[in-house]
């Protein structure tokens, strides 16, 4: 879990790990396949349909699309977007965009999953389904870095936490301690 106030560097850290940003000093070393859900619109095209965006996102992530029908069916089933998948992405509400992005990203289990506040959109049923899927990924020994202000969710799904302040990692370790630091500094 990654905790910290707005502007503390949580999203910047995730973008460094995703390869979107290059470090100004030091280096980032990643071993494994990374799937990032950082920017809701990243990799999705407004004029492409939901189905087309699923295909585009898979190609951009370097994934095999030989079983595209299975991928479409899986994403459609998980997202519950049905006929909306035939519409252009620009016609989607922010919640529908989030559903498509999360459903597409979670179709395969990546080695490393980067998420920036994606649980906070969507209805209660989809939020629960998403949490269950993330817990399933965690159970399969994947790595997830999840930036959020939702302390209860961080405590539930994370085994370690990073507390960030002013662009720096102030603490890495116990989730409760990171949560306490965050609450002490910003309450």
ZIZIVEN-V719230 format. One record per residue. N is the residue number from 1. PHI is phi in radians with two decimals (* if undefined). Layout:
N;PHI
N;PHI
This chain:
1;*
2;-2.09
3;-1.98
4;2.75
5;-1.24
6;-0.98
7;1.49
8;-1.42
9;1.98
10;-1.05
11;-1.18
12;-1.06
13;-1.05
14;-1.09
15;-1.19
16;-1.11
17;-1.18
18;-1.40
19;1.49
20;-1.31
21;-1.88
22;-1.79
23;-1.21
24;-1.45
25;-2.66
26;1.27
27;-2.58
28;-1.98
29;-2.12
30;-2.07
31;-2.12
32;2.19
33;-1.44
34;-1.83
35;-2.12
36;-2.07
37;-2.17
38;-1.88
39;-2.01
40;-0.90
41;-1.64
42;-1.14
43;1.48
44;-1.88
45;-1.91
46;-1.05
47;-1.54
48;-1.47
49;-1.27
50;-1.02
51;-1.06
52;-1.11
53;-1.19
54;-1.07
55;-1.08
56;-1.05
57;-1.12
58;-1.15
59;-1.12
60;-1.11
61;-1.49
62;1.31
63;-1.55
64;-1.24
65;-2.06
66;-1.13
67;-1.88
68;-1.05
69;-1.09
70;-1.13
71;-1.10
72;-0.99
73;-1.09
74;-1.14
75;-1.16
76;-1.09
77;-1.13
78;-1.21
79;-1.37
80;0.99
81;-1.52
82;0.81
83;-1.13
84;-1.14
85;-1.13
86;-1.54
87;-1.63
88;-1.14
89;-0.98
90;-1.08
91;-1.46
92;-1.42
93;-1.29
94;-1.10
95;-1.15
96;-1.19
97;-1.09
98;-1.12
99;-1.02
100;-1.13
101;-1.08
102;-1.17
103;-1.08
104;-1.18
105;-1.15
106;-1.55
107;-1.05
108;-2.04
109;-1.53
110;-1.37
111;-1.23
112;-2.33
113;-2.02
114;-1.91
115;-2.27
116;-2.06
117;1.04
118;-1.37
119;-1.40
120;-1.48
121;-1.97
122;1.74
123;-1.36
124;-1.08
125;-1.12
126;-1.19
127;-1.06
128;-1.12
129;-1.06
130;-1.14
131;-1.06
132;-1.08
133;-1.15
134;-1.09
135;-1.10
136;-1.11
137;-1.11
138;-1.06
139;-1.08
140;-1.58
141;1.17
142;-1.38
143;-1.81
144;-2.28
145;-1.98
146;-2.22
147;-1.59
148;-2.81
149;-1.77
150;-1.46
151;-1.09
152;-1.11
153;-1.19
154;-1.02
155;-1.12
156;-1.32
157;-1.87
158;-1.88
159;-1.76
160;-2.45
161;-2.50
162;-1.96
163;-1.91
164;-1.93
165;-2.63
166;0.92
167;1.40
168;-2.23
169;-1.39
170;-1.53
171;-2.73
172;-2.40
173;2.75
174;-1.00
175;-1.07
176;-1.07
177;-1.14
178;-1.09
179;-1.11
180;-1.09
181;-1.06
182;-1.09
183;-1.15
184;-1.12
185;-1.27
186;-2.18
187;-2.07
